[in-house]
């Protein structure tokens, strides 16, 4: 699998609470079964997926959207004091 056309965007969301929002996207091959990679047992057998599981654990918000052949988009949020 190979990613290309990657972008990272940062913003601050301030509704009731403030969040640092990070959006990471690429136009690569996508992840065929993105819900399954969040299962730690599956991720531990695939070294390339460990990063996604780790990021999910560190963030207060985590969303992944991925379509094979189109790319992957992660939206991450971290609560700001």
MOPAC internal coordinates of N, CA, C and O (Angstrom, degrees):
PM7 1SCF
backbone

  N    0.0000 0     0.00 0     0.00 0    0    0    0
  C    1.4450 1     0.00 0     0.00 0    1    0    0
  C    1.5183 1   109.52 1     0.00 0    2    1    0
  O    1.2310 1   121.46 1   -36.09 1    3    2    1
  N    1.2951 1   114.81 1   143.91 1    3    2    1
  C    1.4540 1   119.51 1  -177.50 1    5    3    2
  C    1.5225 1   109.01 1  -142.14 1    6    5    3
  O    1.2310 1   120.74 1   -43.96 1    7    6    5
  N    1.3121 1   116.19 1   136.04 1    7    6    5
  C    1.4554 1   121.06 1   177.69 1    9    7    6
  C    1.5189 1   109.16 1  -102.63 1   10    9    7
  O    1.2310 1   121.19 1   -31.21 1   11   10    9
  N    1.3200 1   115.33 1   148.79 1   11   10    9
  C    1.4629 1   120.07 1   175.53 1   13   11   10
  C    1.5235 1   108.29 1  -147.04 1   14   13   11
  O    1.2310 1   120.76 1   -12.85 1   15   14   13
  N    1.3125 1   116.16 1   167.15 1   15   14   13
  C    1.4542 1   120.52 1   177.74 1   17   15   14
  C    1.5141 1   113.77 1    58.95 1   18   17   15
  O    1.2310 1   120.18 1  -141.13 1   19   18   17
  N    1.3202 1   117.26 1    38.87 1   19   18   17
  C    1.4585 1   120.95 1  -176.42 1   21   19   18
  C    1.5152 1   113.57 1   -75.90 1   22   21   19
  O    1.2310 1   121.09 1   -31.68 1   23   22   21
  N    1.3452 1   115.51 1   148.32 1   23   22   21
  C    1.4596 1   122.37 1   176.48 1   25   23   22
  C    1.5260 1   109.14 1  -139.84 1   26   25   23
  O    1.2310 1   121.40 1   -29.65 1   27   26   25
  N    1.3257 1   114.93 1   150.35 1   27   26   25
  C    1.4546 1   121.60 1   173.14 1   29   27   26
  C    1.5235 1   106.99 1  -131.96 1   30   29   27
  O    1.2310 1   120.53 1   -49.29 1   31   30   29
  N    1.3248 1   116.59 1   130.71 1   31   30   29
  C    1.4615 1   121.39 1   178.32 1   33   31   30
  C    1.5248 1   109.08 1  -128.37 1   34   33   31
  O    1.2310 1   120.79 1   -41.53 1   35   34   33
  N    1.3273 1   116.10 1   138.47 1   35   34   33
  C    1.4623 1   122.92 1   179.83 1   37   35   34
  C    1.5216 1   109.37 1  -116.08 1   38   37   35
  O    1.2310 1   120.87 1   -39.07 1   39   38   37
  N    1.3238 1   115.94 1   140.93 1   39   38   37
  C    1.4623 1   119.69 1   174.75 1   41   39   38
  C    1.5307 1   108.31 1  -152.73 1   42   41   39
  O    1.2310 1   121.18 1   -14.33 1   43   42   41
  N    1.3213 1   115.34 1   165.67 1   43   42   41
  C    1.4595 1   121.26 1   175.50 1   45   43   42
  C    1.5186 1   106.99 1  -116.96 1   46   45   43
  O    1.2310 1   121.33 1   -54.95 1   47   46   45
  N    1.3100 1   115.06 1   125.05 1   47   46   45
  C    1.4552 1   122.08 1   179.20 1   49   47   46
  C    1.5140 1   107.98 1  -102.85 1   50   49   47
  O    1.2310 1   120.48 1   -50.78 1   51   50   49
  N    1.3067 1   116.69 1   129.22 1   51   50   49
  C    1.4576 1   119.65 1  -177.33 1   53   51   50
  C    1.5188 1   109.90 1  -132.46 1   54   53   51
  O    1.2310 1   120.56 1   -92.61 1   55   54   53
  N    1.3132 1   116.54 1    87.39 1   55   54   53
  C    1.4542 1   120.94 1   175.20 1   57   55   54
  C    1.5305 1   106.80 1  -103.19 1   58   57   55
  O    1.2310 1   119.65 1    81.36 1   59   58   57
  N    1.3150 1   118.28 1   -98.64 1   59   58   57
  C    1.4530 1   120.46 1   174.38 1   61   59   58
  C    1.5220 1   109.92 1   -84.89 1   62   61   59
  O    1.2310 1   120.60 1   146.35 1   63   62   61
  N    1.3247 1   116.46 1   -33.65 1   63   62   61
  C    1.4610 1   123.30 1   178.09 1   65   63   62
  C    1.5253 1   107.66 1  -129.85 1   66   65   63
  O    1.2310 1   120.55 1   -18.53 1   67   66   65
  N    1.3308 1   116.56 1   161.47 1   67   66   65
  C    1.4536 1   119.77 1   177.56 1   69   67   66
  C    1.5227 1   110.60 1   -96.19 1   70   69   67
  O    1.2310 1   121.14 1   -43.25 1   71   70   69
  N    1.3109 1   115.43 1   136.75 1   71   70   69
  C    1.4546 1   122.54 1   177.14 1   73   71   70
  C    1.5148 1   109.43 1  -131.07 1   74   73   71
  O    1.2310 1   120.99 1   -41.05 1   75   74   73
  N    1.3181 1   115.71 1   138.95 1   75   74   73
  C    1.4524 1   121.09 1   166.07 1   77   75   74
  C    1.5179 1   104.98 1   -84.77 1   78   77   75
  O    1.2310 1   120.46 1   -58.54 1   79   78   77
  N    1.3292 1   116.73 1   121.46 1   79   78   77
  C    1.4609 1   121.76 1  -178.12 1   81   79   78
  C    1.5242 1   108.18 1  -110.39 1   82   81   79
  O    1.2310 1   121.10 1   -50.18 1   83   82   81
  N    1.3283 1   115.50 1   129.82 1   83   82   81
  C    1.4593 1   122.28 1   178.60 1   85   83   82
  C    1.5183 1   107.35 1  -121.09 1   86   85   83
  O    1.2310 1   120.62 1   -54.97 1   87   86   85
  N    1.3309 1   116.42 1   125.03 1   87   86   85
  C    1.4548 1   121.12 1   176.78 1   89   87   86
  C    1.5225 1   108.54 1  -113.98 1   90   89   87
  O    1.2310 1   120.92 1   -57.70 1   91   90   89
  N    1.3151 1   115.85 1   122.30 1   91   90   89
  C    1.4609 1   122.56 1  -179.15 1   93   91   90
  C    1.5203 1   107.09 1  -118.05 1   94   93   91
  O    1.2310 1   120.35 1   -53.00 1   95   94   93
  N    1.3339 1   116.93 1   127.00 1   95   94   93
  C    1.4615 1   119.44 1  -179.51 1   97   95   94
  C    1.5193 1   110.47 1  -141.82 1   98   97   95
  O    1.2310 1   121.70 1   -23.69 1   99   98   97
  N    1.3327 1   114.35 1   156.31 1   99   98   97
  C    1.4602 1   120.17 1   175.15 1  101   99   98
  C    1.5250 1   108.97 1  -146.28 1  102  101   99
  O    1.2310 1   121.32 1   -11.34 1  103  102  101
  N    1.3044 1   115.07 1   168.66 1  103  102  101
  C    1.4596 1   121.05 1   177.28 1  105  103  102
  C    1.5192 1   109.52 1  -114.96 1  106  105  103
  O    1.2310 1   120.78 1  -138.00 1  107  106  105
  N    1.3072 1   116.12 1    42.00 1  107  106  105
  C    1.4624 1   122.02 1  -177.61 1  109  107  106
  C    1.5130 1   112.88 1   -87.41 1  110  109  107
  O    1.2310 1   121.28 1    26.18 1  111  110  109
  N    1.3097 1   115.15 1  -153.82 1  111  110  109
  C    1.4660 1   121.50 1  -174.51 1  113  111  110
  C    1.5268 1   113.37 1   -76.96 1  114  113  111
  O    1.2310 1   120.13 1   169.37 1  115  114  113
  N    1.3253 1   117.36 1   -10.63 1  115  114  113
  C    1.4611 1   120.57 1  -179.12 1  117  115  114
  C    1.5129 1   111.60 1    77.96 1  118  117  115
  O    1.2310 1   120.97 1    -4.64 1  119  118  117
  N    1.3150 1   115.74 1   175.36 1  119  118  117
  C    1.4628 1   121.68 1   179.69 1  121  119  118
  C    1.5284 1   106.12 1  -116.79 1  122  121  119
  O    1.2310 1   119.59 1   -65.57 1  123  122  121
  N    1.3244 1   118.39 1   114.43 1  123  122  121
  C    1.4604 1   121.41 1  -173.73 1  125  123  122
  C    1.5296 1   114.95 1   -56.82 1  126  125  123
  O    1.2310 1   118.97 1   143.08 1  127  126  125
  N    1.3238 1   119.58 1   -36.92 1  127  126  125
  C    1.4679 1   121.12 1  -176.76 1  129  127  126
  C    1.5236 1   109.31 1  -133.94 1  130  129  127
  O    1.2310 1   120.13 1  -113.15 1  131  130  129
  N    1.3358 1   117.36 1    66.85 1  131  130  129
  C    1.4666 1   120.64 1  -174.50 1  133  131  130
  C    1.5243 1   114.23 1   -58.04 1  134  133  131
  O    1.2310 1   117.61 1   142.93 1  135  134  133
  N    1.3514 1   122.15 1   -37.07 1  135  134  133
  C    1.4714 1   118.44 1   177.20 1  137  135  134
  C    1.5260 1   111.89 1   -63.09 1  138  137  135
  O    1.2310 1   120.02 1   144.86 1  139  138  137
  N    1.3261 1   117.58 1   -35.14 1  139  138  137
  C    1.4583 1   120.25 1  -177.85 1  141  139  138
  C    1.5164 1   112.57 1   -71.81 1  142  141  139
  O    1.2310 1   119.21 1   151.66 1  143  142  141
  N    1.3452 1   119.12 1   -28.34 1  143  142  141
  C    1.4685 1   119.10 1  -177.91 1  145  143  142
  C    1.5147 1   111.57 1   -70.38 1  146  145  143
  O    1.2310 1   120.28 1   162.40 1  147  146  145
  N    1.3248 1   117.07 1   -17.60 1  147  146  145
  C    1.4599 1   119.61 1   178.38 1  149  147  146
  C    1.5257 1   111.35 1   -77.82 1  150  149  147
  O    1.2310 1   120.30 1   169.16 1  151  150  149
  N    1.3140 1   117.03 1   -10.84 1  151  150  149
  C    1.4617 1   122.50 1   173.66 1  153  151  150
  C    1.5283 1   106.53 1   -73.92 1  154  153  151
  O    1.2310 1   120.00 1   -62.36 1  155  154  153
  N    1.3134 1   117.60 1   117.64 1  155  154  153
  C    1.4662 1   122.01 1  -173.67 1  157  155  154
  C    1.5209 1   113.48 1   -59.89 1  158  157  155
  O    1.2310 1   119.74 1   148.78 1  159  158  157
  N    1.3431 1   118.10 1   -31.22 1  159  158  157
  C    1.4628 1   119.70 1   179.23 1  161  159  158
  C    1.5174 1   111.05 1   -65.88 1  162  161  159
  O    1.2310 1   120.47 1   137.22 1  163  162  161
  N    1.3213 1   116.71 1   -42.78 1  163  162  161
  C    1.4611 1   120.69 1   178.30 1  165  163  162
  C    1.5235 1   109.33 1   -68.39 1  166  165  163
  O    1.2310 1   120.27 1   136.60 1  167  166  165
  N    1.3304 1   117.09 1   -43.40 1  167  166  165
  C    1.4677 1   120.75 1  -177.66 1  169  167  166
  C    1.5225 1   111.40 1   -61.84 1  170  169  167
  O    1.2310 1   120.05 1   143.75 1  171  170  169
  N    1.3366 1   117.50 1   -36.25 1  171  170  169
  C    1.4620 1   119.40 1  -176.79 1  173  171  170
  C    1.5230 1   112.11 1   -68.05 1  174  173  171
  O    1.2310 1   120.07 1   161.20 1  175  174  173
  N    1.3262 1   117.48 1   -18.80 1  175  174  173
  C    1.4612 1   120.05 1   178.05 1  177  175  174
  C    1.5216 1   111.82 1   -88.84 1  178  177  175
  O    1.2310 1   120.10 1   170.72 1  179  178  177
  N    1.3103 1   117.42 1    -9.28 1  179  178  177
  C    1.4618 1   122.46 1  -179.34 1  181  179  178
  C    1.5193 1   108.57 1  -127.59 1  182  181  179
  O    1.2310 1   120.72 1   -78.37 1  183  182  181
  N    1.3023 1   116.23 1   101.63 1  183  182  181
  C    1.4598 1   121.55 1  -173.40 1  185  183  182
  C    1.5252 1   111.83 1   -55.95 1  186  185  183
  O    1.2310 1   119.27 1   142.89 1  187  186  185
  N    1.3040 1   119.00 1   -37.11 1  187  186  185
  C    1.4583 1   121.95 1  -178.76 1  189  187  186
  C    1.5086 1   114.16 1   -64.25 1  190  189  187
  O    1.2310 1   119.84 1   160.02 1  191  190  189
  N    1.3194 1   117.91 1   -19.98 1  191  190  189
  C    1.4666 1   121.49 1  -178.12 1  193  191  190
  C    1.5237 1   112.75 1   -93.60 1  194  193  191
  O    1.2310 1   119.58 1   170.07 1  195  194  193
  N    1.3084 1   118.40 1    -9.93 1  195  194  193
  C    1.4669 1   120.61 1  -178.16 1  197  195  194
  C    1.5227 1   111.75 1   -61.07 1  198  197  195
  O    1.2310 1   119.96 1   145.72 1  199  198  197
  N    1.3159 1   117.68 1   -34.28 1  199  198  197
  C    1.4638 1   121.34 1  -179.23 1  201  199  198
  C    1.5139 1   112.35 1   -62.20 1  202  201  199
  O    1.2310 1   119.97 1   139.33 1  203  202  201
  N    1.3200 1   117.66 1   -40.67 1  203  202  201
  C    1.4629 1   121.35 1  -179.42 1  205  203  202
  C    1.5276 1   109.93 1   -65.71 1  206  205  203
  O    1.2310 1   119.96 1   137.25 1  207  206  205
  N    1.3133 1   117.69 1   -42.75 1  207  206  205
  C    1.4664 1   121.13 1   178.80 1  209  207  206
  C    1.5321 1   109.77 1   -64.11 1  210  209  207
  O    1.2310 1   120.30 1   138.27 1  211  210  209
  N    1.3284 1   117.03 1   -41.73 1  211  210  209
  C    1.4667 1   121.20 1   178.60 1  213  211  210
  C    1.5163 1   112.45 1   -62.90 1  214  213  211
  O    1.2310 1   120.44 1   136.65 1  215  214  213
  N    1.3272 1   116.76 1   -43.35 1  215  214  213
  C    1.4710 1   121.18 1   178.69 1  217  215  214
  C    1.5204 1   109.95 1   -62.56 1  218  217  215
  O    1.2310 1   120.01 1   137.85 1  219  218  217
  N    1.3263 1   117.60 1   -42.15 1  219  218  217
  C    1.4681 1   120.53 1   179.36 1  221  219  218
  C    1.5265 1   111.05 1   -58.94 1  222  221  219
  O    1.2310 1   120.47 1   140.45 1  223  222  221
  N    1.3274 1   116.72 1   -39.55 1  223  222  221
  C    1.4717 1   120.91 1  -179.90 1  225  223  222
  C    1.5261 1   112.38 1   -68.14 1  226  225  223
  O    1.2310 1   120.10 1   148.63 1  227  226  225
  N    1.3248 1   117.41 1   -31.37 1  227  226  225
  C    1.4674 1   121.70 1  -175.96 1  229  227  226
  C    1.5275 1   113.97 1   -84.96 1  230  229  227
  O    1.2310 1   119.66 1   158.41 1  231  230  229
  N    1.3215 1   118.25 1   -21.59 1  231  230  229
  C    1.4571 1   121.88 1  -173.78 1  233  231  230
  C    1.5220 1   112.08 1   -96.23 1  234  233  231
  O    1.2310 1   121.10 1   -26.96 1  235  234  233
  N    1.3223 1   115.50 1   153.04 1  235  234  233
  C    1.4606 1   121.27 1   175.33 1  237  235  234
  C    1.5270 1   111.10 1   -82.16 1  238  237  235
  O    1.2310 1   120.59 1   154.37 1  239  238  237
  N    1.3178 1   116.47 1   -25.63 1  239  238  237
  C    1.4708 1   122.83 1   176.02 1  241  239  238
  C    1.5187 1   107.84 1  -131.14 1  242  241  239
  O    1.2310 1   120.85 1   -36.65 1  243  242  241
  N    1.3323 1   115.97 1   143.35 1  243  242  241
  C    1.4598 1   120.27 1  -179.59 1  245  243  242
  C    1.5166 1   108.63 1  -153.17 1  246  245  243
  O    1.2310 1   120.93 1   -55.69 1  247  246  245
  N    1.3240 1   115.83 1   124.31 1  247  246  245
  C    1.4548 1   121.66 1   174.81 1  249  247  246
  C    1.5171 1   108.16 1  -135.09 1  250  249  247
  O    1.2310 1   120.51 1   -43.99 1  251  250  249
  N    1.3264 1   116.63 1   136.01 1  251  250  249
  C    1.4599 1   120.65 1   175.49 1  253  251  250
  C    1.5235 1   108.49 1  -126.60 1  254  253  251
  O    1.2310 1   121.53 1   -46.25 1  255  254  253
  N    1.3288 1   114.68 1   133.75 1  255  254  253
  C    1.4547 1   122.12 1   174.62 1  257  255  254
  C    1.5177 1   105.76 1  -128.63 1  258  257  255
  O    1.2310 1   120.40 1   -53.20 1  259  258  257
  N    1.3246 1   116.83 1   126.80 1  259  258  257
  C    1.4553 1   119.49 1  -178.66 1  261  259  258
  C    1.5129 1   110.21 1  -147.98 1  262  261  259
  O    1.2310 1   121.22 1   -43.11 1  263  262  261
  N    1.3208 1   115.28 1   136.89 1  263  262  261
  C    1.4550 1   121.21 1   175.89 1  265  263  262
  C    1.5133 1   108.55 1  -130.80 1  266  265  263
  O    1.2310 1   120.36 1   -53.85 1  267  266  265
  N    1.3385 1   116.91 1   126.15 1  267  266  265
  C    1.4596 1   119.37 1   178.79 1  269  267  266
  C    1.5292 1   111.65 1   -54.93 1  270  269  267
  O    1.2310 1   120.95 1   -47.98 1  271  270  269
  N    1.3071 1   115.78 1   132.02 1  271  270  269
  C    1.4535 1   121.89 1   179.47 1  273  271  270
  C    1.5173 1   114.74 1    83.10 1  274  273  271
  O    1.2310 1   119.83 1   171.47 1  275  274  273
  N    1.3330 1   117.94 1    -8.53 1  275  274  273
  C    1.4701 1   121.28 1  -178.74 1  277  275  274
  C    1.5160 1   111.50 1  -112.61 1  278  277  275
  O    1.2310 1   119.88 1   135.41 1  279  278  277
  N    1.3259 1   117.83 1   -44.59 1  279  278  277
  C    1.4569 1   120.93 1   178.69 1  281  279  278
  C    1.5079 1   113.12 1   139.65 1  282  281  279
  O    1.2310 1   121.55 1     6.44 1  283  282  281
  N    1.3152 1   114.65 1  -173.56 1  283  282  281
  C    1.4633 1   121.66 1  -175.50 1  285  283  282
  C    1.5203 1   109.41 1  -132.61 1  286  285  283
  O    1.2310 1   120.96 1   -35.45 1  287  286  285
  N    1.3238 1   115.77 1   144.55 1  287  286  285
  C    1.4691 1   122.04 1   178.10 1  289  287  286
  C    1.5214 1   107.87 1  -134.37 1  290  289  287
  O    1.2310 1   120.94 1   -55.16 1  291  290  289
  N    1.3234 1   115.81 1   124.84 1  291  290  289
  C    1.4643 1   122.34 1   175.11 1  293  291  290
  C    1.5194 1   107.97 1  -112.18 1  294  293  291
  O    1.2310 1   120.51 1   -45.23 1  295  294  293
  N    1.3303 1   116.64 1   134.77 1  295  294  293
  C    1.4588 1   121.41 1   173.09 1  297  295  294
  C    1.5230 1   105.91 1  -119.85 1  298  297  295
  O    1.2310 1   121.03 1   -61.07 1  299  298  297
  N    1.3158 1   115.64 1   118.93 1  299  298  297
  C    1.4535 1   122.50 1  -174.72 1  301  299  298
  C    1.5227 1   109.26 1  -119.04 1  302  301  299
  O    1.2310 1   120.39 1   -37.15 1  303  302  301
  N    1.3055 1   116.87 1   142.85 1  303  302  301
  C    1.4525 1   120.39 1   178.24 1  305  303  302
  C    1.5186 1   111.25 1  -135.06 1  306  305  303
  O    1.2310 1   121.29 1   -42.88 1  307  306  305
  N    1.3141 1   115.13 1   137.12 1  307  306  305
  C    1.4541 1   121.55 1   178.44 1  309  307  306
  C    1.5264 1   108.54 1  -126.37 1  310  309  307
  O    1.2310 1   121.02 1   -56.76 1  311  310  309
  N    1.3249 1   115.65 1   123.24 1  311  310  309
  C    1.4689 1   121.39 1  -178.43 1  313  311  310
  C    1.5279 1   110.04 1   -62.13 1  314  313  311
  O    1.2310 1   120.59 1   -47.51 1  315  314  313
  N    1.3103 1   116.48 1   132.49 1  315  314  313
  C    1.4657 1   121.65 1   176.29 1  317  315  314
  C    1.5155 1   108.95 1  -102.02 1  318  317  315
  O    1.2310 1   120.05 1   -46.99 1  319  318  317
  N    1.3304 1   117.51 1   133.01 1  319  318  317
  C    1.4696 1   119.51 1  -179.90 1  321  319  318
  C    1.5184 1   111.48 1   -70.08 1  322  321  319
  O    1.2310 1   120.10 1   180.00 1  323  322  321

